[in-house]
Amino acid sequence: MSGGAGGAARTVRAGRRTVEVHRPDKVLFPAGEATKPYTKADLVAYYRSVAAFMLPHLRGRPLMLERHPDGVDGPRFMQKNTPEHYPEWIRRVEVAKEDGTVCHTVCDDTATLVYLADQAGLTLHRWLSRADRVDRPDLLVFDLDPADDAHFAAVREAARWLGELLDELRLPSGLMTTGSRGLHVVVPIDGGHGFDEVRGFARDVAEVLAAEHPDRLTTAARKKDRGDRLYLDVQRNAYAQTAVAPYSVRALPGAPVATPISWEQLDDPELGPRRWTMADAVEQARARPWSSLTGRGRSLGPARRRLDALNGS
């Protein structure tokens, strides 16, 4: 799948800019038993179509890019630093790490999204904080990820329990297929707490839930301690950690998409972690399943007091 195939470059209008797409006919996703092949031009067209729904989840956030220049069957590159050859109009943010800094790309507009697709940036992983306050997350994420594809029913069950507990804590939450194996439950918060406090709160929520369902759920970080229980993973809630961005394409057969869904859709018998692909994710986006999450996120203070009361502490 490497070499010179892919056709002549084309230009694409993206917002106020024109972006050149190189080798648009390059196949990134080979055809499967029930799916057509997807080219770079298809990837660009998808991201242009979904941009209005995806950009609100990306703006102002440092990104890590998952790039597959030779398609999903070729090498994978996890890119944090923004290459020098990127256009000057693409926003960057310099953030601290243990031994220096990293210059992350920030995607604030459709042109940047199209440019990243041209770079074979299939999947965008976003920080849970914004560039202007990198140490203050405004999102909290629970990752419900089974050991294998055969246990999605356990993921749905855990998501229901978690959603009910978050409702008790009066924390609005959104549900998203990951496009891989599980579900993410996303909670908008107000950015008033540091990562350690946010992760501690998420861990305590997970522990309350695991205590209620000890034979089905666990917070054990080590696989050997989990048995066949579903792991409630809160480790993404840390500085410089990322979570897959809503409407990102995953580098898996058939081009599945990480797709926000409504809580009612959790009861859909057709639901699975790869239910939506590049072929139909935009249609799901138009239903605006997270419309109730608009506005400022909640403070964790009142939720913490309610959690402590539930926990008897």
RASULNOR-V944445 format. One line per field, one symbol per residue. phi: phi as a letter, one per 20 degrees, with the letter a starting at -180 (. if undefined). Layout:
phi: ???
//
This chain:
phi: .eoefqnffcdcecmecddedelfeffecffdfccffdeffffffffffegfeeggedgmdgcddddcgdnfedfdceddffffffgffefcbecfcgdqcceefcddbfffffffffelefcdddfecdgebfecfdcccdddcffbfedfgfffffffffffffffemdgbddbfemdcccddddfcemecfffffffffffffffffffcfedcbdffegfeemdefeeedffebgmeccgfgmfedecgnlfcfcgceffffeffefbfdgdcgfcffffffflfdffefoffefegfffffffffemd
//
